[in-house]
Amino acid sequence: MGKVAANMKIMPHSPEIDLDELQERLEASLPEGAQINGFERDDVAFGLVALLPTVIVADDAGGTEVVEDAFAEVEGVESVAVEDVGRI
């Protein structure tokens, strides 16, 4: 079983959310077997900044779905989107 790297886009509920704390909550919510290989930030508009983690997961049935579901449950997250996926 191989692994894939998924570039994701996490939109916070509002510009007032502490992105460092949100990043810590996202890391803590990762399901077993998944890992984050770094975060970037993207200025969206009107002070809103998206978090762009690169997540490494096993390439099996479901792929990034369990990570997407876990991230969507984190307090302060408005939306989760997978931007790009590639084998590593």
C-alpha positions as CSV (number, residue, x, y, z in Angstrom):
1,M,0.0,0.0,0.0
2,G,1.4,3.4,-1.1
3,K,0.9,6.8,0.3
4,V,-0.5,10.0,-1.2
5,A,0.2,13.7,-0.4
6,A,-3.0,15.8,-0.3
7,N,-2.8,19.6,-0.5
8,M,-5.9,20.8,1.5
9,K,-7.5,24.2,2.0
10,I,-9.0,24.9,5.4
11,M,-11.2,28.0,5.7
12,P,-11.7,29.4,9.3
13,H,-15.1,30.7,10.4
14,S,-13.8,34.3,10.7
15,P,-10.7,36.5,10.4
16,E,-10.6,36.7,14.2
17,I,-9.7,33.1,14.7
18,D,-6.1,32.5,16.1
19,L,-4.6,30.5,13.2
20,D,-1.8,29.1,15.4
21,E,-4.4,27.6,17.7
22,L,-6.5,26.3,14.8
23,Q,-3.4,24.7,13.3
24,E,-2.7,22.9,16.7
25,R,-6.4,21.7,16.8
26,L,-6.1,20.4,13.3
27,E,-2.9,18.5,14.1
28,A,-4.5,17.0,17.2
29,S,-7.5,15.8,15.2
30,L,-5.5,13.7,12.7
31,P,-6.7,10.1,12.4
32,E,-4.1,7.4,13.1
33,G,-1.8,6.8,10.2
34,A,-2.1,10.4,8.8
35,Q,0.5,13.1,9.2
36,I,0.9,16.7,8.3
37,N,3.9,17.6,6.3
38,G,3.8,21.4,6.8
39,F,1.3,24.3,6.6
40,E,1.2,27.3,4.4
41,R,-1.1,30.3,4.7
42,D,-3.1,32.1,2.0
43,D,-4.6,35.5,2.3
44,V,-8.1,35.1,0.9
45,A,-9.9,38.5,1.4
46,F,-10.9,41.0,4.0
47,G,-8.4,39.7,6.5
48,L,-9.4,36.1,6.1
49,V,-6.5,33.7,5.9
50,A,-6.8,30.0,4.8
51,L,-4.6,27.3,6.2
52,L,-3.0,25.0,3.5
53,P,-1.7,21.8,5.1
54,T,-0.1,19.0,3.1
55,V,-1.4,15.8,4.6
56,I,0.2,12.4,4.0
57,V,-2.2,9.4,4.1
58,A,-2.3,5.8,3.0
59,D,-3.5,5.2,-0.5
60,D,-6.4,2.9,0.3
61,A,-10.2,3.0,0.2
62,G,-11.4,6.3,1.4
63,G,-8.0,8.1,0.9
64,T,-8.3,11.6,2.3
65,E,-12.0,11.3,3.4
66,V,-11.2,10.4,7.0
67,V,-8.9,13.4,7.3
68,E,-11.5,15.7,5.7
69,D,-14.1,14.5,8.1
70,A,-11.8,14.9,11.1
71,F,-10.8,18.5,10.0
72,A,-14.5,19.4,9.4
73,E,-15.3,18.6,13.1
74,V,-12.6,20.9,14.5
75,E,-13.9,24.0,16.2
76,G,-13.3,27.1,14.1
77,V,-13.3,25.4,10.7
78,E,-15.8,26.7,8.2
79,S,-14.9,24.4,5.2
80,V,-12.3,21.8,4.1
81,A,-11.4,21.2,0.5
82,V,-8.8,19.0,-1.2
83,E,-6.9,21.0,-3.7
84,D,-4.5,18.4,-5.1
85,V,-3.6,14.8,-4.5
86,G,-0.5,12.9,-5.7
87,R,1.3,9.7,-5.0
88,I,4.6,9.8,-3.2
